[in-house]
Amino acid sequence: LIVTTTLLGAALGVTIALSTPKKYEATTELIVDPRDLKLTDRDLTQSVVASDATLAIVENQVRVLTSGTVLNKVVDKLNLVNDPEFNGQGGGGLSIMSLIRSVLSRNDGPGGVDDSRRRALAVGNLAESLSVERGGKTFVITVSATTQNGEKSALIANTMTDVFLQTFGQIQSDTAGRATDELTARLDELRKGVEAAERKVEDFRATHDLVDAQGHLISDDEMLKLNEQLSVARARTLELNARAASARSVDVNSVLTGTLPEEINSNSMSDLRSQYASLKHEADRAAIRFGPRHPELQALNAQLAGARDRIASELRRIGSSLQVDLKRAVQLEQDLASRLAQLKVRSGDVNSDLVSMRELEREATAKRSVYEQYLLRAKETGEQKDINTANINVISKAFAPLEPNGPSRVVVALASLLL
């Protein structure tokens, strides 16, 4: 009985050793630098984070590597749905484990496995054949694939890294695309807000007559002009007042005997003085020649009296003209002073209006600043859609292993014999 049992154990061990397919493991390594490539000053993700967060970022990459998205893409790329080792139809000879799985399976046979089931099995078996882990506190991720064929193991491991890099780049691109879409969707609303705010400022300026085309305050310009005009008017009033006073102090005798003041000097007055001087000269000669009762002298004296009357009349005319000009100058000065006083009173209201206008301007400036930032950010994120900033590199590609994993079949058979 003992011999029989021993022989049966040995036979079973040999059977298991011969039926169990060999497994080949191929490994590739990635290094993940959490500090993404900084291509612009406004990246979507933060480049420098705390140490614990950096390890979490690397762990996220491990999750992405083993995600259903990556696994499904690898299944499609390598056509593992039609690979018997992965689609649940068995392969590599009749094995004990295959028999056990066949008995436990809900399907009656290969014909009972539909396409969706085969795909699910391929994805599940691919996940089971993989080992993805981060080494210690490093940023190195190890991806190992174990299959019945060394070349296949290396192909799967390398394909996993390739698909992962493509997928992660697509994730970044999608993130930038969503950000661009959201920013672009806000741009139209922000632009309308800026236009409305700027329109309020312009309407307020026009309604309250605050600013001219050059951007100067209308009230300031008016006050400056009125001050200049008032200064000129006051100087004119002083001048006319002095000329009128000078004209009032001059009589006919002072005109005939003295120097003619500049204020009343005119061509008419000069002609009248010349005429009087000529008549006076003739009258003096006639008085010496004919005597005081001579008709010719009397005629000349009458002409001299007429000349004096004309000079007196011209003096009155000049004085009257100066008074009219002085009255007008005084009235103009008073009008300008009154307008300036009113403008100063109104400047208080203008200052109040300026406070409101500046508040509207600040609001418009703030909205314009936000709009310009959104516009710049939308352009930057739009450019980032086509740029892969992930700082992930393959530091070791997978190669087909020369030896299978685990103990050899001879060792398994001898162990069965001893047991």
Backbone torsions as a table, in degrees:
resi	resn	phi	psi	omega
1	LEU	NA	-41.4	179.8
2	ILE	-64.7	-42.9	-179.9
3	VAL	-63.4	-42.2	-179.9
4	THR	-61.9	-44.7	179.5
5	THR	-62.2	-41.5	179.7
6	THR	-62.3	-44.1	179.9
7	LEU	-64.5	-39.7	178.5
8	LEU	-65.0	-41.6	178.0
9	GLY	-62.2	-42.3	179.5
10	ALA	-64.5	-42.4	179.3
11	ALA	-62.7	-41.6	178.9
12	LEU	-64.1	-42.5	179.5
13	GLY	-62.4	-43.0	178.8
14	VAL	-64.2	-40.6	179.5
15	THR	-61.4	-45.5	179.4
16	ILE	-63.1	-43.7	-178.7
17	ALA	-62.1	-40.8	-177.8
18	LEU	-75.4	-32.0	-176.1
19	SER	-86.0	-21.3	179.9
20	THR	-76.0	120.0	-178.5
21	PRO	-69.6	151.2	177.0
22	LYS	-74.0	147.3	-179.6
23	LYS	-117.6	131.7	-179.9
24	TYR	-117.0	130.5	-178.2
25	GLU	-111.5	127.5	176.3
26	ALA	-120.1	140.7	-172.5
27	THR	-128.6	138.3	172.1
28	THR	-127.0	155.5	-176.7
29	GLU	-128.6	140.5	176.8
30	LEU	-120.1	147.0	170.3
31	ILE	-115.6	128.2	-177.0
32	VAL	-111.7	115.5	175.4
33	ASP	-96.0	112.1	-178.0
34	PRO	-59.5	-21.3	177.6
35	ARG	-81.9	96.4	-179.5
36	ASP	-61.5	159.2	177.3
37	LEU	-61.2	124.0	-177.8
38	LYS	-92.6	98.4	-177.2
39	LEU	-95.9	-21.3	178.0
40	THR	-136.7	169.7	178.0
41	ASP	-79.7	-7.4	-175.6
42	ARG	-129.7	65.5	177.3
43	ASP	-72.2	155.3	-179.8
44	LEU	-72.2	-30.4	-178.6
45	THR	-114.3	152.9	-179.4
46	GLN	-74.2	132.7	-175.0
47	SER	-81.3	-38.3	-176.3
48	VAL	-116.6	120.7	-179.4
49	VAL	-130.8	174.8	-179.2
50	ALA	-67.0	161.0	-174.8
51	SER	-61.5	-43.2	178.8
52	ASP	-62.4	-37.6	-179.9
53	ALA	-68.3	-34.3	179.3
54	THR	-64.3	-39.8	177.2
55	LEU	-65.0	-37.6	177.6
56	ALA	-64.1	-37.0	178.1
57	ILE	-62.4	-42.9	179.3
58	VAL	-65.4	-39.0	177.1
59	GLU	-62.5	-34.2	176.4
60	ASN	-62.2	-37.7	178.3
61	GLN	-64.7	-36.4	176.7
62	VAL	-61.2	-42.7	178.9
63	ARG	-64.5	-39.3	178.1
64	VAL	-64.1	-39.8	179.8
65	LEU	-58.7	-39.1	-177.1
66	THR	-98.8	13.4	-178.9
67	SER	-72.9	160.2	179.0
68	GLY	-62.4	-31.7	179.4
69	THR	-61.3	-49.1	-179.5
70	VAL	-66.4	-44.3	-178.1
71	LEU	-61.9	-43.1	179.9
72	ASN	-64.2	-39.3	178.5
73	LYS	-65.6	-38.6	178.2
74	VAL	-66.8	-41.1	177.2
75	VAL	-58.5	-44.3	179.3
76	ASP	-67.5	-43.5	-175.5
77	LYS	-65.7	-38.7	-178.2
78	LEU	-97.4	1.9	178.9
79	ASN	54.8	45.4	-178.8
80	LEU	-72.2	-14.1	176.2
81	VAL	-61.4	-30.5	179.8
82	ASN	-100.8	11.6	177.1
83	ASP	-93.7	117.2	-177.4
84	PRO	-56.7	-28.9	-179.1
85	GLU	-68.3	-22.1	-175.2
86	PHE	-116.3	-22.1	-174.0
87	ASN	-90.9	5.6	176.0
88	GLY	87.6	4.4	-179.7
89	GLN	-94.9	4.5	175.8
90	GLY	79.0	171.3	179.6
91	GLY	170.6	166.6	177.2
92	GLY	76.4	25.6	178.7
93	GLY	92.3	174.2	-178.5
94	LEU	-84.6	114.5	-179.3
95	SER	-116.2	157.5	178.5
96	ILE	-60.2	-43.2	-179.3
97	MET	-64.5	-35.0	177.5
98	SER	-64.8	-41.2	178.8
99	LEU	-63.4	-42.8	-179.9
100	ILE	-62.3	-45.8	179.5
101	ARG	-63.3	-36.0	180.0
102	SER	-65.6	-38.9	-179.9
103	VAL	-69.1	-41.4	-177.2
104	LEU	-77.8	-16.5	-177.0
105	SER	-68.0	145.7	177.1
106	ARG	-78.5	-13.8	-179.5
107	ASN	-86.9	144.3	-179.4
108	ASP	-74.6	-21.1	-177.7
109	GLY	174.3	-173.7	180.0
110	PRO	-56.8	-34.4	-178.2
111	GLY	-67.4	-21.1	-178.8
112	GLY	-82.8	-4.1	-178.8
113	VAL	-95.1	110.4	179.3
114	ASP	-82.8	179.4	-174.5
115	ASP	-63.4	-44.3	-179.2
116	SER	-64.6	-37.3	178.2
117	ARG	-66.9	-42.0	179.0
118	ARG	-62.7	-38.6	179.5
119	ARG	-67.2	-44.1	179.1
120	ALA	-61.6	-40.8	177.8
121	LEU	-64.8	-40.2	-179.9
122	ALA	-63.2	-43.0	179.0
123	VAL	-66.0	-43.6	179.8
124	GLY	-64.6	-45.0	179.6
125	ASN	-66.5	-34.0	176.3
126	LEU	-64.1	-42.5	178.9
127	ALA	-62.4	-39.4	179.4
128	GLU	-68.2	-28.8	-177.7
129	SER	-81.5	-5.7	-176.4
130	LEU	-104.2	150.1	171.6
131	SER	-133.6	112.9	-178.2
132	VAL	-122.2	121.2	-178.8
133	GLU	-152.4	156.6	176.0
134	ARG	-97.9	135.4	-176.3
135	GLY	-82.6	110.2	176.2
136	GLY	54.6	-133.2	178.0
137	LYS	-101.5	28.5	178.6
138	THR	-93.7	173.7	176.0
139	PHE	-102.5	19.8	-178.3
140	VAL	-97.2	128.5	178.1
141	ILE	-109.2	129.2	179.6
142	THR	-103.7	126.9	178.3
143	VAL	-116.8	117.2	-179.4
144	SER	-119.3	137.9	176.8
145	ALA	-122.2	133.5	-178.1
146	THR	-122.6	118.6	178.0
147	THR	-139.3	-177.0	180.0
148	GLN	-82.4	-0.6	-177.7
149	ASN	-135.9	127.4	-177.1
150	GLY	-63.1	-41.7	179.2
151	GLU	-62.9	-39.8	179.7
152	LYS	-65.9	-40.9	179.2
153	SER	-59.9	-45.2	179.3
154	ALA	-64.9	-40.4	-180.0
155	LEU	-63.1	-43.3	-179.5
156	ILE	-65.2	-45.0	-179.1
157	ALA	-61.0	-45.7	-179.8
158	ASN	-68.5	-37.7	178.3
159	THR	-65.7	-37.4	177.6
160	MET	-58.0	-45.6	-179.6
161	THR	-67.5	-39.6	179.6
162	ASP	-63.3	-47.2	-179.4
163	VAL	-65.2	-38.8	178.8
164	PHE	-60.8	-46.2	179.9
165	LEU	-61.5	-41.9	177.8
166	GLN	-64.7	-43.0	-177.9
167	THR	-65.7	-43.9	-179.5
168	PHE	-66.0	-38.1	175.3
169	GLY	-62.5	-38.2	178.1
170	GLN	-67.1	-36.4	177.2
171	ILE	-61.5	-45.2	177.6
172	GLN	-62.1	-42.3	179.8
173	SER	-63.7	-42.0	178.6
174	ASP	-64.1	-39.2	178.2
175	THR	-61.7	-46.6	178.1
176	ALA	-64.3	-37.2	179.2
177	GLY	-64.7	-43.3	177.9
178	ARG	-63.7	-41.9	178.4
179	ALA	-61.9	-41.6	179.0
180	THR	-63.4	-43.6	179.9
181	ASP	-62.5	-43.4	-179.0
182	GLU	-67.0	-41.1	178.6
183	LEU	-65.6	-42.9	-179.7
184	THR	-64.0	-37.9	179.0
185	ALA	-63.2	-31.0	179.9
186	ARG	-82.5	-20.2	-173.6
187	LEU	-61.8	-42.9	-177.3
188	ASP	-62.8	-43.7	178.7
189	GLU	-64.0	-42.4	179.6
190	LEU	-66.1	-39.0	179.2
191	ARG	-63.3	-42.4	177.9
192	LYS	-63.3	-37.8	177.6
193	GLY	-63.3	-41.2	178.2
194	VAL	-64.1	-45.8	-179.7
195	GLU	-61.6	-41.5	179.8
196	ALA	-64.9	-42.4	180.0
197	ALA	-65.2	-42.6	179.3
198	GLU	-67.7	-34.5	177.6
199	ARG	-66.0	-37.5	177.1
200	LYS	-61.0	-42.1	179.7
201	VAL	-61.9	-47.8	-178.2
202	GLU	-65.4	-40.6	178.6
203	ASP	-63.9	-40.6	179.9
204	PHE	-64.7	-41.8	178.3
205	ARG	-61.6	-46.4	-177.4
206	ALA	-66.2	-39.9	-177.3
207	THR	-66.8	-38.6	-175.2
208	HIS	-100.6	4.7	178.4
209	ASP	50.1	51.8	-175.3
210	LEU	-92.2	-39.0	-171.1
211	VAL	-130.6	140.3	177.8
212	ASP	-90.7	-172.9	-176.0
213	ALA	-64.1	-27.5	-179.9
214	GLN	-86.3	0.3	179.0
215	GLY	88.1	7.6	179.2
216	HIS	-89.7	151.2	176.2
217	LEU	-67.8	128.1	-178.9
218	ILE	-63.7	-39.9	-179.7
219	SER	-62.1	-41.0	178.1
220	ASP	-64.7	-42.6	178.7
221	ASP	-62.6	-43.1	-179.7
222	GLU	-64.0	-42.9	179.9
223	MET	-64.5	-39.5	178.5
224	LEU	-63.5	-45.3	179.7
225	LYS	-65.5	-41.9	-179.9
226	LEU	-65.0	-39.1	177.2
227	ASN	-61.7	-42.3	178.2
228	GLU	-64.4	-45.6	-179.9
229	GLN	-64.1	-38.9	-179.9
230	LEU	-66.8	-38.0	177.4
231	SER	-63.0	-43.1	178.2
232	VAL	-64.8	-41.7	-179.0
233	ALA	-65.0	-40.6	179.2
234	ARG	-65.4	-41.3	177.2
235	ALA	-63.0	-38.9	178.7
236	ARG	-66.2	-39.9	179.0
237	THR	-63.4	-44.1	178.5
238	LEU	-62.2	-41.4	180.0
239	GLU	-63.7	-48.1	-178.5
240	LEU	-66.7	-35.9	178.4
241	ASN	-63.1	-41.0	178.8
242	ALA	-67.0	-41.6	179.9
243	ARG	-66.2	-39.8	179.0
244	ALA	-65.5	-40.9	178.1
245	ALA	-64.4	-39.8	178.6
246	SER	-65.2	-39.9	179.8
247	ALA	-66.0	-36.0	180.0
248	ARG	-69.0	-26.4	-177.4
249	SER	-84.5	-5.1	-176.5
250	VAL	-101.4	132.4	173.1
251	ASP	-118.1	-175.7	-174.7
252	VAL	-65.4	-42.5	-177.7
253	ASN	-63.8	-41.1	179.9
254	SER	-67.0	-30.3	177.5
255	VAL	-69.2	-39.7	-175.1
256	LEU	-79.3	-30.8	-174.0
257	THR	-103.1	-24.7	-175.5
258	GLY	-109.6	-172.1	177.2
259	THR	-79.6	133.7	-177.3
260	LEU	-72.3	121.6	178.3
261	PRO	-60.6	148.7	-178.0
262	GLU	-65.1	-32.3	-176.2
263	GLU	-62.4	-29.3	-177.7
264	ILE	-114.8	8.7	179.7
265	ASN	-74.4	131.6	178.7
266	SER	-152.3	168.3	178.5
267	ASN	-64.1	-39.6	-179.9
268	SER	-63.9	-43.3	-179.8
269	MET	-66.3	-37.7	177.9
270	SER	-64.2	-41.5	178.3
271	ASP	-63.9	-42.5	-179.6
272	LEU	-64.1	-39.4	178.2
273	ARG	-65.7	-40.8	178.9
274	SER	-63.8	-42.9	178.9
275	GLN	-62.2	-42.7	-179.2
276	TYR	-65.4	-41.2	-179.6
277	ALA	-63.3	-39.6	179.4
278	SER	-66.1	-43.9	178.4
279	LEU	-65.1	-38.2	-179.6
280	LYS	-65.1	-37.7	178.6
281	HIS	-65.5	-43.6	178.8
282	GLU	-65.1	-40.5	-179.9
283	ALA	-65.0	-39.6	179.0
284	ASP	-64.1	-41.2	178.3
285	ARG	-65.8	-41.1	-179.8
286	ALA	-66.4	-36.1	179.5
287	ALA	-64.4	-37.3	179.4
288	ILE	-74.2	-36.9	-173.0
289	ARG	-83.5	-43.3	-171.9
290	PHE	-108.3	-24.3	-176.1
291	GLY	99.9	167.9	-171.7
292	PRO	-71.6	-18.1	-176.3
293	ARG	-101.8	5.5	-176.6
294	HIS	-71.6	136.6	-178.3
295	PRO	-56.5	-35.8	-179.2
296	GLU	-66.2	-40.3	178.1
297	LEU	-66.6	-39.6	178.1
298	GLN	-63.3	-38.3	177.5
299	ALA	-64.3	-41.0	179.0
300	LEU	-65.7	-39.2	177.7
301	ASN	-63.4	-37.7	177.1
302	ALA	-63.5	-39.6	178.2
303	GLN	-66.0	-37.3	177.5
304	LEU	-63.7	-40.4	178.3
305	ALA	-63.4	-41.0	176.9
306	GLY	-63.5	-38.8	178.8
307	ALA	-64.3	-39.5	177.3
308	ARG	-63.3	-40.0	179.2
309	ASP	-62.9	-40.7	180.0
310	ARG	-65.9	-37.7	177.2
311	ILE	-64.9	-41.4	178.6
312	ALA	-63.5	-41.5	178.4
313	SER	-62.6	-40.6	179.0
314	GLU	-65.7	-37.2	176.6
315	LEU	-62.8	-42.5	178.8
316	ARG	-64.1	-40.0	-179.9
317	ARG	-63.9	-45.0	179.6
318	ILE	-62.8	-43.1	179.3
319	GLY	-63.1	-42.2	179.4
320	SER	-64.5	-42.2	179.2
321	SER	-62.8	-41.2	178.7
322	LEU	-65.1	-36.9	178.9
323	GLN	-65.6	-41.1	177.5
324	VAL	-61.9	-46.1	179.1
325	ASP	-62.7	-39.2	179.7
326	LEU	-65.0	-41.0	179.4
327	LYS	-62.9	-42.1	178.2
328	ARG	-64.5	-41.1	-179.4
329	ALA	-64.3	-41.7	178.5
330	VAL	-63.7	-41.4	179.5
331	GLN	-64.1	-42.7	178.3
332	LEU	-62.8	-41.5	178.8
333	GLU	-62.2	-42.2	179.4
334	GLN	-65.6	-41.1	178.9
335	ASP	-62.8	-44.6	-179.8
336	LEU	-65.0	-40.8	178.7
337	ALA	-63.7	-39.3	178.7
338	SER	-65.7	-44.4	178.7
339	ARG	-63.0	-38.8	179.4
340	LEU	-66.1	-40.0	178.2
341	ALA	-63.9	-42.7	178.3
342	GLN	-63.2	-39.6	-179.6
343	LEU	-66.4	-36.8	177.0
344	LYS	-64.9	-37.5	176.4
345	VAL	-65.3	-42.5	-179.3
346	ARG	-69.3	-23.4	-179.6
347	SER	-63.0	-26.7	175.2
348	GLY	-63.0	-43.3	176.2
349	ASP	-66.8	-35.9	178.7
350	VAL	-62.3	-41.6	178.7
351	ASN	-60.9	-39.2	176.7
352	SER	-65.0	-41.1	177.4
353	ASP	-65.3	-35.2	179.2
354	LEU	-63.2	-37.8	177.6
355	VAL	-59.8	-45.0	179.1
356	SER	-65.1	-42.3	-178.9
357	MET	-64.9	-40.9	-180.0
358	ARG	-67.1	-32.5	175.0
359	GLU	-65.0	-41.9	176.4
360	LEU	-64.2	-38.6	178.8
361	GLU	-65.4	-41.0	177.7
362	ARG	-63.0	-41.0	178.4
363	GLU	-63.0	-43.2	178.8
364	ALA	-65.1	-40.3	179.1
365	THR	-64.1	-42.6	179.6
366	ALA	-62.9	-44.3	179.7
367	LYS	-66.4	-37.8	178.0
368	ARG	-64.8	-38.9	179.3
369	SER	-64.1	-44.2	178.9
370	VAL	-63.4	-42.8	180.0
371	TYR	-61.8	-44.5	-179.7
372	GLU	-65.0	-37.1	177.3
373	GLN	-65.3	-43.3	178.2
374	TYR	-63.2	-41.2	-179.2
375	LEU	-63.1	-45.8	178.7
376	LEU	-64.2	-41.8	-178.5
377	ARG	-66.3	-38.6	178.7
378	ALA	-63.2	-41.1	178.2
379	LYS	-65.3	-41.1	-178.4
380	GLU	-66.4	-46.3	179.9
381	THR	-66.6	-32.6	175.9
382	GLY	-62.6	-37.7	177.0
383	GLU	-70.5	-33.8	-177.4
384	GLN	-71.3	-16.0	178.3
385	LYS	-59.4	-33.3	-175.4
386	ASP	-99.2	10.4	-178.7
387	ILE	-121.3	126.5	176.7
388	ASN	-93.2	107.9	-177.4
389	THR	-96.2	3.6	-179.8
390	ALA	-66.4	128.5	-178.7
391	ASN	-96.2	67.8	-177.9
392	ILE	-122.5	131.1	-177.2
393	ASN	-137.3	146.6	174.6
394	VAL	-83.5	119.7	-179.7
395	ILE	-100.6	-12.2	178.5
396	SER	-155.4	117.0	177.5
397	LYS	-81.5	157.5	179.0
398	ALA	-84.9	139.4	175.8
399	PHE	-123.9	153.3	-178.4
400	ALA	-62.8	124.7	178.8
401	PRO	-69.1	149.0	179.4
402	LEU	-84.2	-28.2	-176.8
403	GLU	-123.1	146.4	176.9
404	PRO	-74.6	167.7	177.3
405	ASN	-80.8	160.8	171.4
406	GLY	78.5	177.8	-179.6
407	PRO	-70.3	154.9	179.2
408	SER	-73.1	165.8	-179.5
409	ARG	-64.3	-32.4	178.9
410	VAL	-64.0	-42.8	179.7
411	VAL	-63.6	-40.3	179.4
412	VAL	-64.4	-42.6	-180.0
413	ALA	-64.5	-44.5	178.6
414	LEU	-63.3	-39.4	178.8
415	ALA	-63.8	-38.6	178.3
416	SER	-65.2	-38.1	180.0
417	LEU	-65.8	-41.1	-179.5
418	LEU	-69.0	-37.3	179.5
419	LEU	-72.7	NA	NA
